[in-house]
Amino acid sequence: QAQMRELISWLKQTHNPWIVMGDFNAIPLQPELKELLLLVHPIFRESPQLLQDYTYPSLNPKVKIDYIFFSSHFQLVSQKVLDTSGSTDHRPVQTILRLAW
């Protein structure tokens, strides 16, 4: 939670385009992500299915803990979770963005 507070503080101060990605070890409704979801591109609030594709564990995913979030400077072209047939312990998230700034 301390790391997330620091990240959110930085994001609130910047006016530059940003992308934040990784294994957050948190599902969308957990406190660690709630405040971050208020700062990310509004597409995540408008299209909640972007937060529903499970990523962990890779062979039989039961939770979403891996994300690619971005600022409103970008336009989302596509985002999906890839099935890599267990070649890693998490399913990767693939996102294609267009800088609309």
C-alpha positions in Angstrom: 0.0 0.0 0.0 2.9 2.3 0.7 4.2 1.7 -2.8 0.8 2.4 -4.3 0.5 5.7 -2.3 3.9 6.8 -3.7 2.9 5.9 -7.2 -0.5 7.7 -7.0 1.2 10.8 -5.6 3.6 10.9 -8.6 0.8 10.3 -11.1 -1.3 13.2 -9.5 1.6 15.6 -10.0 2.5 14.8 -13.6 0.9 16.3 -16.7 2.9 13.9 -19.0 1.5 10.8 -20.6 2.1 7.7 -18.5 1.7 3.9 -18.6 1.8 1.8 -15.5 1.9 -2.0 -15.8 2.7 -5.1 -13.9 1.6 -7.7 -11.4 -0.2 -5.6 -8.7 -1.1 -8.6 -6.5 -4.6 -7.0 -6.1 -8.0 -7.5 -7.6 -9.8 -4.5 -9.0 -12.0 -3.9 -5.9 -9.1 -3.9 -3.4 -8.1 -0.6 -1.7 -4.7 -0.6 -3.4 -6.4 -0.2 -6.8 -9.5 1.8 -6.0 -7.7 5.2 -5.8 -5.5 4.4 -8.8 -8.6 3.5 -10.9 -9.8 7.1 -10.3 -6.7 8.4 -12.0 -6.4 6.1 -15.0 -8.0 6.6 -18.4 -11.8 6.7 -18.0 -12.1 3.7 -20.3 -11.6 1.5 -17.3 -14.7 2.9 -15.6 -16.7 3.0 -18.9 -15.7 -0.5 -19.9 -15.4 -2.6 -16.7 -14.8 -5.7 -18.8 -11.2 -4.5 -19.2 -10.8 -5.4 -15.5 -12.5 -8.8 -15.7 -10.2 -11.1 -17.8 -8.4 -13.3 -15.3 -4.6 -13.5 -15.5 -3.5 -15.8 -12.6 -2.6 -18.6 -12.5 -2.0 -19.0 -16.1 -3.2 -22.6 -16.6 -6.5 -22.0 -14.8 -6.9 -18.3 -14.1 -9.2 -17.3 -11.2 -8.2 -13.7 -10.5 -7.0 -10.6 -12.3 -3.9 -9.2 -10.8 -1.9 -8.1 -13.9 -2.7 -4.8 -15.5 -1.7 -2.2 -18.1 -3.1 1.2 -17.0 -2.5 4.5 -18.9 -3.3 8.2 -18.7 -6.0 9.9 -20.7 -3.4 11.1 -23.2 -3.8 7.7 -24.9 -6.5 6.2 -27.0 -7.1 2.5 -26.4 -6.9 0.5 -29.7 -7.1 -2.9 -28.0 -6.4 -4.8 -24.8 -6.6 -8.5 -24.2 -5.2 -11.2 -22.0 -3.2 -13.8 -23.9 -3.3 -17.6 -23.3 0.3 -18.7 -23.4 -0.5 -22.3 -22.4 1.3 -22.2 -19.1 4.7 -20.9 -20.4 4.7 -18.5 -17.5 2.8 -18.4 -14.2 0.7 -15.3 -15.2 -1.2 -14.7 -18.5 0.2 -11.5 -20.1 -1.9 -8.5 -20.9 -1.5 -7.1 -24.4 -2.4 -3.5 -25.0 -2.1 -1.4 -28.1 -2.4 2.4 -27.5 -2.3 5.4 -29.7 -0.9 8.6 -28.2 -3.7 11.2 -28.7 -1.9 14.0 -27.0 
